[in-house]
Amino acid sequence: MKPLLAFLLVALATAVMPALGQDVSACLITKTDSNPFFVKMKEGARAKAAEIAVRLTALAGREEGDNEGQIAAIESCIARGVDGILLAPTDSRAIVDAVRAARDAGILVIALDTPLDPIDAADATFATDNFLAGQLIGGWARAQLGPAAATAKIAYLNLMPSQPTVDVLRNQGFMQGFGIALGDRTRIGDEADARNVCHDVTYGNPEGGRKAMENCLQRDLGIRLVYAINEPAAAGAYEALAAVGRANEVLIVAVDGGCPGVRDVADGTLGATAQQYPLVMASLGVEAIAQFARTGEKPTTPSDRDFLDTGAVLVTDRPVAEIESIDSATALGRCWG
């Protein structure tokens, strides 16, 4: 764990411990209940809530993209009169009005993993540096391909048509790491580089990844590199490539670092991933809500950025000299914790 995170965990725990008797309630609202990333986030939130006497209610959208379901969850939490909401927003912009209503009701709102747009629509954001996570896998892919990177055809398996912030940040970070000139850094798909032959959306699940990869192969069978928003989408892409006999010819990279994805790195189906730590995000979030309820203090972020960075590490069994990384065996011991 980074020294800063260790310090924050100790400081928050110290701040809330003297007043454990005070009733504190919180909601965790994730994008879905099925994505393993959010399962781990919920696990971390529940464990920390039990440790420091916070009543936690976990809610989620029906599927990736269910903004209305998340709005209904926020409204339910407002009606409950909770002290704080931890929110992994499915639509960074469309949910801002609901977040404003919660804050107007005196509820602390912390965005997890995916920043709101604008980021200050939440009281704080605890997240992976998603741009950096994209840079790590983009830089690794460029080094891995060597001279072939100059002409490699790339397919992008993004998240959703609405382009939430996490989608944009990872996508644009990958391009910068790979050496592709960016257009508007807040948009996906406006770059002029001829290597970018396909953009499609996956909704972050294997079936979506498979369909998106099939669509991209119909556009160009010469694809050499696949960027995937997360590991479930990457797994679907691998299935589509295997079906046409190209699984061993195409390099796939992704972001997440969950145990299934790390195992995909170990068996070679995924070249590299960037590991993030949702359990840390959720634990810090629950502690921040407890501190707010018991002392009135809101969380602060480092002066040099507008969110609390919970870490991102490159995971690969084919390291390159330019980028610090850990191997799959090490990453399995850290899966999202």
C-alpha positions as CSV (number, residue, x, y, z in Angstrom):
1,M,0.0,0.0,0.0
2,K,1.2,3.5,-0.8
3,P,2.5,5.5,2.3
4,L,-0.1,8.2,1.7
5,L,-3.0,5.7,1.7
6,A,-1.6,4.0,4.8
7,F,-1.5,7.4,6.5
8,L,-5.0,8.2,5.5
9,L,-6.4,4.9,6.7
10,V,-4.8,5.4,10.1
11,A,-5.9,9.0,10.3
12,L,-9.5,8.3,9.4
13,A,-9.7,5.3,11.7
14,T,-8.3,7.4,14.6
15,A,-10.7,10.2,13.9
16,V,-13.8,8.0,14.0
17,M,-12.9,5.6,16.8
18,P,-13.8,7.8,19.7
19,A,-17.4,8.2,18.7
20,L,-18.3,4.7,17.5
21,G,-21.5,4.9,19.6
22,Q,-23.0,7.5,17.3
23,D,-25.4,6.1,14.7
24,V,-24.0,6.5,11.2
25,S,-25.6,5.2,8.0
26,A,-24.3,5.1,4.4
27,C,-25.3,3.9,1.0
28,L,-23.0,2.3,-1.6
29,I,-24.4,2.6,-5.1
30,T,-22.5,0.7,-7.8
31,K,-23.1,0.3,-11.5
32,T,-24.1,-3.3,-11.3
33,D,-24.2,-6.2,-8.8
34,S,-22.6,-8.7,-11.2
35,N,-19.3,-7.1,-12.3
36,P,-16.6,-8.6,-10.1
37,F,-15.0,-5.2,-9.7
38,F,-18.1,-3.9,-7.9
39,V,-18.5,-7.1,-6.0
40,K,-15.1,-6.5,-4.5
41,M,-16.0,-2.8,-3.8
42,K,-19.1,-4.0,-1.9
43,E,-17.0,-6.5,0.0
44,G,-14.6,-3.8,1.1
45,A,-17.3,-1.4,2.1
46,R,-19.2,-3.9,4.1
47,A,-16.1,-5.1,6.0
48,K,-15.1,-1.6,6.9
49,A,-18.7,-0.6,7.8
50,A,-18.9,-3.6,10.2
51,E,-15.5,-2.6,11.7
52,I,-16.4,1.0,12.5
53,A,-20.1,0.6,13.3
54,V,-21.7,2.1,10.1
55,R,-25.0,0.9,8.8
56,L,-24.5,0.2,5.1
57,T,-27.0,-0.3,2.4
58,A,-25.7,-1.6,-0.9
59,L,-27.7,-0.7,-4.1
60,A,-26.9,-0.9,-7.8
61,G,-28.2,-0.3,-11.3
62,R,-29.7,-3.3,-13.2
63,E,-26.8,-3.3,-15.7
64,E,-24.0,-1.0,-17.0
65,G,-25.7,2.1,-18.3
66,D,-28.7,2.1,-16.0
67,N,-28.6,5.7,-15.0
68,E,-32.3,5.8,-14.0
69,G,-31.7,2.9,-11.6
70,Q,-28.9,4.8,-9.9
71,I,-31.0,7.9,-9.7
72,A,-33.7,5.9,-8.0
73,A,-31.1,4.5,-5.6
74,I,-30.0,8.0,-4.7
75,E,-33.6,9.1,-4.1
76,S,-34.1,6.1,-1.8
77,C,-30.9,7.0,0.2
78,I,-32.1,10.6,0.5
79,A,-35.4,9.3,1.8
80,R,-33.6,7.1,4.3
81,G,-31.7,10.1,5.6
82,V,-28.3,8.6,5.3
83,D,-25.2,10.5,6.3
84,G,-23.3,9.7,3.1
85,I,-23.4,8.1,-0.3
86,L,-20.6,6.3,-2.1
87,L,-21.4,6.3,-5.8
88,A,-19.7,4.6,-8.8
89,P,-21.7,6.5,-11.4
90,T,-22.7,4.8,-14.6
91,D,-23.2,8.2,-16.4
92,S,-20.8,10.9,-15.2
93,R,-23.0,13.8,-16.4
94,A,-26.6,12.6,-16.3
95,I,-26.5,11.8,-12.6
96,V,-25.2,15.2,-11.4
97,D,-28.7,16.6,-10.7
98,A,-29.5,13.7,-8.4
99,V,-26.2,14.1,-6.6
100,R,-26.9,17.8,-6.1
101,A,-30.2,16.9,-4.5
102,A,-28.4,14.5,-2.1
103,R,-25.8,17.2,-1.2
104,D,-28.6,19.8,-0.7
105,A,-30.1,17.4,1.8
106,G,-26.9,17.4,3.8
107,I,-25.6,14.1,2.6
108,L,-21.9,13.7,1.9
109,V,-21.4,12.2,-1.6
110,I,-18.1,10.6,-2.6
111,A,-17.6,9.3,-6.2
112,L,-15.7,6.0,-6.4
113,D,-13.7,4.9,-9.4
114,T,-15.5,7.1,-12.0
115,P,-15.3,10.9,-11.5
116,L,-18.4,13.0,-12.0
117,D,-18.5,15.6,-14.8
118,P,-17.7,18.1,-13.4
119,I,-15.6,16.4,-10.8
120,D,-16.6,18.9,-8.1
121,A,-20.2,17.8,-8.4
122,A,-19.3,15.3,-5.6
123,D,-17.8,16.3,-2.3
124,A,-14.8,14.1,-3.1
125,T,-13.5,11.4,-5.5
126,F,-11.6,8.3,-4.5
127,A,-10.4,6.6,-7.6
128,T,-7.7,5.0,-9.7
129,D,-5.8,7.5,-11.9
130,N,-7.6,6.1,-14.9
131,F,-5.6,8.2,-17.4
132,L,-2.4,6.8,-15.9
133,A,-3.8,3.2,-16.0
134,G,-4.4,3.7,-19.7
135,Q,-0.9,5.1,-20.2
136,L,0.7,2.1,-18.5
137,I,-0.9,-0.4,-20.9
138,G,-0.4,1.8,-23.9
139,G,3.2,2.3,-23.2
140,W,3.7,-1.4,-22.6
141,A,2.0,-2.3,-25.8
142,R,4.1,0.1,-27.8
143,A,7.3,-1.3,-26.3
144,Q,6.1,-4.9,-26.8
145,L,5.4,-4.3,-30.5
146,G,8.6,-2.5,-31.2
147,P,8.9,-1.2,-34.8
148,A,5.6,-2.8,-35.7
149,A,3.9,-0.3,-33.4
150,A,4.3,2.4,-36.1
151,T,1.8,0.6,-38.4
152,A,-0.2,-1.6,-36.0
153,K,-4.0,-1.5,-36.5
154,I,-5.8,-1.0,-33.3
155,A,-9.3,-1.8,-32.1
156,Y,-10.8,0.1,-29.1
157,L,-13.4,-1.8,-27.1
158,N,-14.8,1.1,-25.0
159,L,-17.5,1.2,-22.4
160,M,-20.7,3.1,-23.5
161,P,-21.9,5.5,-26.1
162,S,-22.3,8.2,-23.4
163,Q,-18.5,8.1,-22.8
164,P,-18.4,8.4,-19.0
165,T,-15.3,9.8,-17.6
166,V,-13.7,6.5,-16.7
167,D,-14.2,5.4,-20.4
168,V,-12.6,8.6,-21.8
169,L,-9.7,8.7,-19.3
170,R,-8.5,5.1,-19.9
171,N,-9.0,5.4,-23.7
172,Q,-7.1,8.7,-24.0
173,G,-4.4,7.5,-21.6
174,F,-3.8,4.4,-23.7
175,M,-3.4,6.5,-26.8
176,Q,-0.9,8.8,-25.2
177,G,1.0,5.9,-23.8
178,F,1.1,4.3,-27.3
179,G,2.2,7.5,-29.0
180,I,-1.0,8.5,-30.7
181,A,-1.7,12.3,-30.9
182,L,-4.8,13.2,-29.0
183,G,-7.6,15.4,-30.2
184,D,-10.1,16.6,-27.6
185,R,-9.0,14.9,-24.4
186,T,-12.6,14.8,-23.2
187,R,-13.8,12.8,-26.2
188,I,-13.3,9.3,-27.7
189,G,-12.8,8.8,-31.4
190,D,-11.8,12.2,-32.8
191,E,-8.1,11.3,-33.4
192,A,-6.7,11.4,-36.9
193,D,-4.2,8.5,-36.5
194,A,-4.7,5.9,-39.3
195,R,-3.8,3.1,-36.8
196,N,-7.1,3.6,-35.1
197,V,-9.3,1.4,-37.3
198,C,-12.2,0.7,-35.0
199,H,-14.1,2.0,-31.9
200,D,-17.0,0.0,-30.5
201,V,-18.7,-0.3,-27.1
202,T,-18.9,-3.3,-24.8
203,Y,-20.8,-2.2,-21.7
204,G,-18.0,-3.8,-19.8
205,N,-19.0,-7.4,-20.1
206,P,-17.8,-10.5,-22.0
207,E,-20.7,-10.7,-24.4
208,G,-20.3,-7.0,-25.3
209,G,-16.6,-7.5,-25.8
210,R,-17.2,-10.4,-28.1
211,K,-19.8,-8.6,-30.2
212,A,-17.6,-5.4,-30.4
213,M,-14.6,-7.5,-31.5
214,E,-16.7,-9.2,-34.1
215,N,-17.8,-5.8,-35.4
216,C,-14.2,-4.6,-35.5
217,L,-13.0,-7.7,-37.4
218,Q,-15.7,-7.1,-40.0
219,R,-14.2,-3.6,-40.5
220,D,-10.6,-4.7,-40.7
221,L,-9.2,-8.3,-40.4
222,G,-5.7,-6.9,-40.0
223,I,-6.2,-5.7,-36.4
224,R,-2.9,-6.3,-34.4
225,L,-3.7,-4.7,-31.1
226,V,-6.9,-4.5,-28.9
227,Y,-7.4,-2.0,-26.1
228,A,-10.3,-3.1,-23.8
229,I,-11.9,-0.9,-21.1
230,N,-11.8,-3.8,-18.7
231,E,-10.9,-7.5,-18.4
232,P,-14.4,-8.9,-18.9
233,A,-14.6,-7.1,-22.2
234,A,-11.1,-8.3,-23.1
235,A,-12.2,-11.9,-22.4
236,G,-15.0,-11.5,-24.9
237,A,-12.6,-10.1,-27.4
238,Y,-10.3,-13.1,-27.0
239,E,-13.3,-15.5,-27.7
240,A,-14.1,-13.6,-31.0
241,L,-10.4,-13.7,-32.1
242,A,-10.1,-17.4,-31.2
243,A,-13.2,-18.1,-33.3
244,V,-11.4,-16.8,-36.4
245,G,-8.0,-18.3,-35.6
246,R,-6.3,-15.0,-34.7
247,A,-6.0,-15.3,-30.9
248,N,-2.3,-15.8,-31.0
249,E,-1.7,-13.0,-33.5
250,V,-3.4,-10.1,-31.7
251,L,-2.1,-8.4,-28.5
252,I,-4.8,-7.6,-26.0
253,V,-4.5,-5.1,-23.1
254,A,-7.0,-4.0,-20.5
255,V,-7.5,-2.3,-17.1
256,D,-8.8,-3.8,-13.9
257,G,-6.4,-6.3,-12.2
258,G,-9.1,-8.6,-10.9
259,C,-8.1,-12.2,-10.1
260,P,-9.8,-13.6,-13.3
261,G,-8.0,-11.0,-15.4
262,V,-4.6,-11.6,-13.7
263,R,-5.1,-15.3,-14.5
264,D,-5.6,-14.3,-18.1
265,V,-2.2,-12.6,-18.0
266,A,-0.7,-15.7,-16.5
267,D,-2.0,-18.0,-19.3
268,G,-1.1,-15.5,-22.0
269,T,-4.6,-14.6,-23.3
270,L,-4.1,-11.1,-22.0
271,G,-0.8,-9.4,-22.5
272,A,-1.0,-6.8,-19.7
273,T,-3.5,-5.1,-17.5
274,A,-3.4,-2.2,-15.0
275,Q,-4.4,-3.3,-11.5
276,Q,-6.6,-1.0,-9.5
277,Y,-7.9,-1.3,-5.9
278,P,-11.6,-1.0,-5.4
279,L,-11.5,-2.4,-1.8
280,V,-9.3,0.5,-0.8
281,M,-11.6,3.0,-2.5
282,A,-14.6,1.6,-0.7
283,S,-12.9,1.3,2.7
284,L,-11.6,4.9,2.6
285,G,-15.1,6.0,1.5
286,V,-16.9,4.4,4.5
287,E,-14.3,5.9,6.9
288,A,-14.8,9.3,5.3
289,I,-18.5,9.2,5.8
290,A,-18.1,8.1,9.4
291,Q,-15.7,10.9,10.0
292,F,-18.1,13.4,8.4
293,A,-21.1,12.1,10.5
294,R,-19.2,12.1,13.8
295,T,-17.0,15.2,13.4
296,G,-18.5,17.3,10.6
297,E,-15.2,17.1,8.7
298,K,-15.3,16.4,4.9
299,P,-12.5,14.5,3.2
300,T,-9.7,16.5,1.6
301,T,-7.6,15.6,-1.4
302,P,-3.9,16.3,-2.2
303,S,-3.2,19.9,-3.3
304,D,-1.8,18.8,-6.6
305,R,-4.9,17.0,-7.9
306,D,-8.7,17.0,-7.6
307,F,-9.1,13.3,-6.5
308,L,-7.6,10.8,-4.1
309,D,-5.5,8.4,-6.1
310,T,-5.9,4.8,-4.8
311,G,-3.3,3.4,-7.1
312,A,-2.7,1.7,-10.4
313,V,0.1,-0.9,-11.2
314,L,1.0,-2.5,-14.5
315,V,0.6,-6.3,-14.4
316,T,2.4,-8.4,-17.0
317,D,4.6,-11.5,-17.3
318,R,6.5,-9.8,-20.2
319,P,8.1,-6.8,-18.5
320,V,9.7,-3.9,-20.5
321,A,12.5,-1.8,-19.2
322,E,10.7,1.5,-19.5
323,I,7.8,0.8,-17.2
324,E,7.6,-0.5,-13.7
325,S,5.4,-3.6,-13.3
326,I,4.6,-6.6,-11.2
327,D,4.1,-10.2,-12.5
328,S,0.9,-12.1,-12.4
329,A,2.0,-14.2,-9.4
330,T,2.5,-11.0,-7.3
331,A,-0.7,-9.5,-8.7
332,L,-2.8,-12.5,-7.7
333,G,-1.8,-11.8,-4.1
334,R,-3.2,-8.2,-4.4
335,C,-6.3,-8.8,-6.4
336,W,-8.3,-5.6,-5.9
337,G,-7.3,-5.4,-2.2
